[in-house]
């Protein structure tokens, strides 16, 4: 086992050990780590914990202290994101759950994509498996969510020029579009690595794809001062029409 793998395993083991004080029903891993495309220090650590309902305020405060301790002691903890579900509410896809992400406590839904990941390849760190607690995601529900996400979140974001000078928007926007395309065409989920391999075949500019690939899998090359603005133009020029075409082709999934 590599030192990087040791660091990741050590963080997850400590997280579970401290979470046990709250008597969790289950702890699951999804995302890149569960799907086999994890890049230490670059990938997020995506977790779902299941706690008994209701979750009292004292428990929420304990969760905040837990995450802050980890952040202070473990460098990788800045990448650890966890949503806290409860068994009695798992059938409600639109419900928002207490979530620790990006070093703050928030509420957000556990999306159909995450739910499908958990059923398809989620890892069980503790307790019951997803199939014992989490209703399955039907193909139409999954595809409807993917279309809405492209139409209502990503397409309006393309019009906000300043966002696309940031690495994170370029990386996620490009990869998410490719993954959405495959899910809508074939009904399956793919990794970020697979998405990057497909982007050139979907008409994406090659230098843009390689820019994203280097950040995830290699050493980002130095760039000129003009590159962020040029990259933003390339990304927006590609994603706008590409998303429009995808949404037009599959918008029927958003209508019952």
C-alpha positions, -999 to 999 in steps of 0.1 A, spaced: 0 0 0 13 34 -9 18 63 15 -10 81 -2 -33 52 3 -22 49 39 -31 86 44 -65 82 29 -72 50 49 -60 66 81 -83 96 77 -113 74 69 -105 51 98 -103 80 122 -135 95 109 -154 63 115 -139 58 149 -150 93 160 -184 89 143 -191 57 163 -198 79 193 -230 90 175 -241 54 169 -244 56 131 -266 31 113 -243 30 83 -213 48 66 -209 45 28 -184 57 3 -193 68 -32 -176 90 -59 -141 85 -71 -128 64 -42 -156 39 -46 -155 39 -84 -118 33 -87 -107 67 -101 -95 82 -68 -65 106 -70 -52 114 -35 -51 151 -28 -71 159 -59 -103 138 -56 -129 145 -30 -137 119 -4 -175 115 -8 -193 99 21 -228 93 33 -235 86 69 -269 73 81 -280 85 116 -311 77 135 -339 101 131 -344 127 144 -310 143 145 -309 166 175 -291 199 177 -265 184 201 -256 158 175 -252 184 148 -228 203 171 -209 171 177 -206 167 139 -192 202 134 -166 196 162 -157 162 146 -150 178 112 -131 207 126 -108 183 146 -101 164 114 -95 195 95 -70 207 121 -51 174 122 -54 157 88 -44 175 56 -67 154 35 -97 163 56 -104 194 35 -115 170 8 -138 150 30 -175 157 23 -203 138 41 -240 140 40 -260 128 70 -292 109 60 -318 92 82 -335 59 75 -370 73 77 -364 100 50 -345 82 23 -374 78 0 -377 116 -5 -353 126 -33 -359 163 -29 -352 164 8 -320 183 18 -297 168 44 -271 181 68 -238 180 49 -203 189 58 -185 201 26 -159 227 16 -152 232 53 -187 244 62 -220 229 74 -248 232 49 -280 214 37 -283 198 3 -300 169 -14 -285 135 -20 -289 134 -58 -302 105 -79 -266 103 -93 -252 97 -58 -280 73 -50 -273 53 -82 -235 53 -74 -243 39 -40 -263 10 -54 -239 4 -83 -205 5 -66 -208 21 -31 -184 8 -4 -198 0 30 -175 11 58 -199 4 86 -234 -10 91 -261 -19 66 -255 -17 29 -273 8 7 -297 -18 -8 -311 -24 27 -320 13 33 -320 33 1 -347 29 -25 -333 22 -60 -331 49 -86 -351 42 -118 -335 51 -152 -361 77 -160 -355 95 -126 -318 94 -131 -320 108 -166 -345 135 -157 -321 147 -130 -292 148 -154 -311 169 -179 -323 193 -152 -288 197 -139 -274 205 -173 -303 228 -182 -309 246 -149 -274 247 -133 -247 243 -159 -262 261 -189 -269 294 -169 -234 291 -154 -219 291 -189 -232 327 -194 -212 339 -163 -179 346 -180 -158 352 -149 -165 318 -134 -147 300 -162 -113 315 -154 -112 292 -124 -98 257 -127 -127 241 -108 -154 254 -131 -135 243 -162 -127 209 -148 -162 201 -134 -181 216 -163 -163 196 -190 -163 163 -171 -199 166 -160 -211 173 -195 -193 141 -208 -207 120 -180 -242 134 -185 -240 125 -222 -231 89 -215 -258 86 -188 -285 99 -211 -274 79 -241 -266 46 -224 -281 48 -189 -248 42 -171 -224 62 -149 -187 67 -159 -157 79 -141 -140 113 -146 -111 95 -163 -135 79 -188 -152 112 -193 -119 129 -203 -112 101 -228 -146 107 -244 -145 145 -246 -124 148 -278 -149 125 -295 -177 148 -284 -160 177 -302 -142 193 -272 -110 213 -280 -80 190 -275 -58 215 -257 -87 222 -233 -92 184 -226 -54 180 -219 -54 210 -196 -81 193 -175 -63 159 -177 -30 173 -164 -46 188 -134 -63 156 -124 -36 130 -134 -3 148 -141 16 179 -134 -2 211 -146 20 228 -171 29 265 -166 7 287 -187 8 322 -200 -10 350 -184 -34 350 -213 -43 313 -210 -71 315 -183 -90 340 -204 -85 320 -236 -94 288 -218 -126 304 -205 -136 314 -241 -129 279 -253 -148 263 -225 -179 285 -228 -178 283 -266 -179 246 -264 -202 239 -235 -229 264 -244 -239 248 -278 -231 213 -265 -254 216 -235 -281 231 -257 -279 202 -280 -280 176 -252 -309 192 -235 -329 195 -267 -324 158 -274 -333 146 -240 -356 172 -225 -385 148 -227 -372 130 -196 -381 161 -175 -417 157 -184 -437 129 -169 
